[in-house]
Amino acid sequence: MAEIGANVARVRARIAEAALRSGRRPEGVLLVAVTKGVGIDRIREGVACGLHELGENRVQEAREKVPLVPGVAWHLIGNLQRNKVKEALRLFQVIHSIDTPGLAEEISRRAPAEGAGGPVDVLVQVNISGEAQKHGASPEETQALVAGVLRLPGVRVRGLMGMAPQVEVPEDARPFFRRLREIRDRVREAVPAPGLTHLSMGMTDDFEVAVEEGATMVRIGRALFA
Ligand SMILES: *Cc1c(COP(=O)(O)O)cnc(C)c1O
């Protein structure tokens, strides 16, 4: 308990310092604790230590865990296949990985039947690193994708998600995070999409740089649970 509690406190302090460094309010950054590969007991310890937004990257793993950890918000941060949408809607409150119009349409179509209780909060994932193995819309197709998703009644597009490539030092991730912020700002004006406020970016190795560049959600696993 002491160990996870100390990790949570340390990560929150680092987020707050990074926010203040860039003239932002620490409360403007949501900590999404990534629990992939973490056992239920340790997840519960984390929740007891104040974590209340949890992230999983696979529906299959979440299926086992979500019912055992009630009272928190679950975020799907990994790739979602269309045949898993129905189940994902029962497990997750926020889906970070919209990368095609078809996936967004499937979520919108199924949301009412799965008892989502209103439009589902989603983020559009952008492949900012340009790596072939990474998911996400290309920066060029992001505007059209956001515009399309905005027209769907069953989803509410809240922002963009992205991942920097593996880099030697965190500072090298900065241009990728800055690029995602610029894409959000441009798309928000052009579409227009005033609700496109969130930037889900930053992980254990690079979250402070991401916060400095405007992250409103950081997805952190190892720094909390490893
Ligand atoms: C695993 C994962 C994270 C967290 O990574 P850490 O390096 O453990 O902080 C964040 N985002 C996604 C999409 C992930 O799959």
The ligand as an SDF file (V2000), in Angstrom:
LIG
                    3D

 15 15  0  0  0  0  0  0  0  0999 V2000
    0.6340    0.7350  -21.7600 C   0  0  0  0  0  0  0  0  0  0  0  0
    0.1080    2.0120  -22.2860 C   0  0  0  0  0  0  0  0  0  0  0  0
    0.2970    3.2180  -21.5940 C   0  0  0  0  0  0  0  0  0  0  0  0
    1.0840    3.3180  -20.2970 C   0  0  0  0  0  0  0  0  0  0  0  0
    2.4270    3.0360  -20.5010 O   0  0  0  0  0  0  0  0  0  0  0  0
    3.5200    3.1790  -19.3200 P   0  0  0  0  0  0  0  0  0  0  0  0
    4.7870    3.3320  -20.0700 O   0  0  0  0  0  0  0  0  0  0  0  0
    3.4260    1.9460  -18.5110 O   0  0  0  0  0  0  0  0  0  0  0  0
    3.1820    4.4050  -18.5420 O   0  0  0  0  0  0  0  0  0  0  0  0
   -0.2450    4.3580  -22.1400 C   0  0  0  0  0  0  0  0  0  0  0  0
   -0.9370    4.3390  -23.2900 N   0  0  0  0  0  0  0  0  0  0  0  0
   -1.1510    3.2040  -23.9880 C   0  0  0  0  0  0  0  0  0  0  0  0
   -1.9220    3.2610  -25.2480 C   0  0  0  0  0  0  0  0  0  0  0  0
   -0.6340    2.0060  -23.5070 C   0  0  0  0  0  0  0  0  0  0  0  0
   -0.8290    0.8810  -24.2030 O   0  0  0  0  0  0  0  0  0  0  0  0
  1  2  1  0
  2  3  1  0
  2 14  2  0
  3  4  1  0
  3 10  2  0
  4  5  1  0
  5  6  1  0
  6  7  2  0
  6  8  1  0
  6  9  1  0
 10 11  1  0
 11 12  2  0
 12 13  1  0
 12 14  1  0
 14 15  1  0
M  END
$$$$
